[in-house]
Amino acid sequence: MGKPVPRSDAIDAAAAGDARAIEELLREQHAHVIRYAMRLCISPEDAQDATQEVLLALSRSVGALRHVAALSTWLFLAVRTHCARLARRSLRYVLIADGSTLALEGDSPEEQLADRQLRHVLSIVLSEVDPAHREVILRRDVLGESAAEAAGGLGISVDALKSRLHRARSEVRRRLLAALRSPRAAS
């Protein structure tokens, strides 16, 4: 096989359609993508799904990338987009701060059952988190507000919002995973 191709050369070769270079690029980026996805998705399963979708999308659109920095940015944005889509699909119901609800269910009976079970667990988890964390999660991850919109609505700076969102996601992820692992979550 020979010496490994430098990253910029590998990207150039992959962008030119070299199947071997595309395969090497995907293999090389897998660890980065899964790491992003594990931070941004709400469950390990969603992280795995997002990773597969992002790597498939990368294999199809690598020709549009021109340099290493573009790859890193593209991967992060793609992971964020896929994790948000998976969260909206999986978490079709949330408790809003004023007590109103958004309720949509899956198409099949199996999806509806899974959605109801997840809604129950999520409602408990969201009710237990700090109200400031709950609101930032709802604004950014469920309602899809931009950082500026959410920060403005909360009366805080964008930097403060990002810090609060990081803490909020960590808390919700930790609590949700613990709840889903608990035998009580299945009932």
C-alpha positions in Angstrom: 0.0 0.0 0.0 2.5 2.8 0.6 2.8 5.9 2.6 -0.5 7.6 3.9 -1.7 10.5 1.8 -1.6 13.9 3.7 -5.1 15.2 4.6 -5.2 18.0 2.1 -4.0 15.7 -0.7 -6.5 13.1 0.5 -9.3 15.7 0.3 -8.2 16.8 -3.1 -8.1 13.2 -4.3 -11.5 12.4 -2.8 -13.0 15.6 -4.3 -11.7 14.4 -7.7 -13.6 11.1 -7.2 -10.9 8.7 -6.2 -12.8 5.9 -4.5 -9.8 4.8 -2.3 -9.3 8.4 -1.1 -13.0 8.7 -0.3 -12.9 5.5 1.7 -9.8 6.6 3.6 -11.3 10.0 4.3 -14.5 8.5 5.7 -12.5 6.1 7.8 -10.3 9.0 9.1 -13.3 11.2 9.9 -15.4 8.6 11.6 -13.9 9.2 15.0 -14.4 13.0 14.7 -18.0 12.6 13.5 -19.0 10.2 16.3 -17.4 12.4 18.9 -19.4 15.4 17.6 -22.5 13.3 17.4 -22.1 12.0 21.0 -21.9 15.6 22.2 -24.9 16.9 20.2 -27.4 14.0 19.9 -29.6 13.0 22.8 -28.8 9.3 22.7 -26.0 7.0 21.6 -28.4 5.5 19.0 -29.1 8.9 17.5 -25.4 9.6 17.5 -24.8 6.4 15.5 -27.6 7.3 13.1 -26.3 10.8 12.6 -22.8 9.5 12.1 -23.9 7.2 9.3 -26.0 9.9 7.7 -23.2 12.4 7.9 -20.5 10.1 6.5 -22.9 9.1 3.6 -23.5 12.7 2.9 -19.8 13.4 3.0 -19.1 10.6 0.5 -21.7 12.2 -1.9 -20.6 15.9 -1.5 -16.8 15.7 -0.9 -16.3 17.2 -4.3 -17.6 20.5 -3.0 -14.9 20.7 -0.3 -11.8 22.5 -1.2 -9.6 22.4 1.9 -9.2 20.8 5.4 -10.9 23.7 7.3 -14.0 23.5 5.1 -14.2 19.8 5.9 -14.1 20.4 9.7 -16.8 23.1 9.5 -18.9 21.1 7.1 -18.8 18.0 9.4 -19.7 19.9 12.5 -22.7 21.6 10.8 -23.8 18.4 9.2 -23.7 16.6 12.6 -25.6 19.4 14.3 -28.2 19.4 11.6 -28.7 15.6 11.7 -28.8 15.5 15.5 -31.4 18.3 15.6 -33.5 16.4 13.0 -33.3 13.2 14.9 -34.2 15.0 18.2 -37.3 16.6 16.5 -38.3 13.2 15.1 -37.8 11.3 18.4 -38.9 14.0 20.8 -42.1 15.1 19.2 -43.6 16.2 22.4 -42.2 18.6 25.0 -43.6 20.4 28.0 -43.4 24.1 27.4 -42.7 26.4 30.4 -46.4 27.6 30.4 -47.7 24.1 30.6 -48.9 23.8 27.0 -47.7 21.0 24.8 -46.7 20.1 21.3 -47.8 16.6 20.5 -47.1 14.7 17.3 -46.7 11.0 17.0 -45.0 8.6 14.6 -46.7 7.1 11.6 -46.7 3.4 12.6 -48.1 1.9 15.9 -44.5 1.0 16.9 -43.4 4.6 16.5 -46.4 5.9 18.3 -45.7 3.6 21.3 -42.0 4.5 21.3 -43.0 8.2 21.1 -45.4 7.9 24.0 -42.8 6.1 26.2 -40.1 8.7 25.3 -42.5 11.6 25.9 -43.2 10.2 29.4 -39.5 9.9 30.2 -38.7 13.2 28.6 -41.4 15.1 30.4 -40.1 13.8 33.7 -36.5 14.7 32.8 -37.5 18.2 31.6 -39.6 18.8 34.7 -36.5 18.0 36.9 -34.0 20.2 35.2 -33.3 23.8 36.2 -36.0 26.0 34.6 -33.3 28.2 32.9 -31.8 25.0 31.4 -35.2 23.8 30.3 -36.0 27.1 28.5 -32.7 27.3 26.7 -33.1 23.7 25.5 -36.6 24.3 24.3 -35.7 27.5 22.5 -32.6 26.2 20.7 -33.1 22.5 20.3 -36.9 22.1 19.9 -38.1 25.4 18.6 -35.0 25.9 16.5 -34.3 29.6 17.4 -31.0 31.0 16.5 -28.5 31.8 19.2 -29.2 35.5 18.8 -33.0 35.0 18.9 -32.9 32.7 22.0 -30.4 35.0 23.8 -32.6 38.0 23.0 -35.7 36.2 24.2 -34.0 35.3 27.5 -32.4 38.7 28.0 -28.8 37.3 28.1 -25.8 37.5 25.9 -25.1 35.0 23.1 -22.0 33.8 25.1 -24.0 33.3 28.2 -26.6 31.4 26.1 -24.0 29.1 24.7 -22.6 28.4 28.2 -26.0 27.7 29.6 -27.0 25.6 26.6 -23.9 23.4 27.0 -24.7 22.9 30.7 -28.3 22.3 29.9 -27.6 19.7 27.2 -25.2 17.9 29.5 -27.7 17.8 32.3 -30.6 16.6 30.1 -28.5 14.0 28.3 -27.2 12.6 31.7 -30.7 12.5 33.2 -32.4 11.1 30.0 -29.8 8.4 29.6 -30.1 7.4 33.3 -33.9 7.4 33.0 -33.8 5.3 29.8 -31.5 2.8 31.4 -33.7 2.5 34.5 -36.2 -0.5 34.5 -38.9 2.0 35.5 -38.5 3.8 32.2 -39.8 0.8 30.3 -43.1 0.8 32.2 
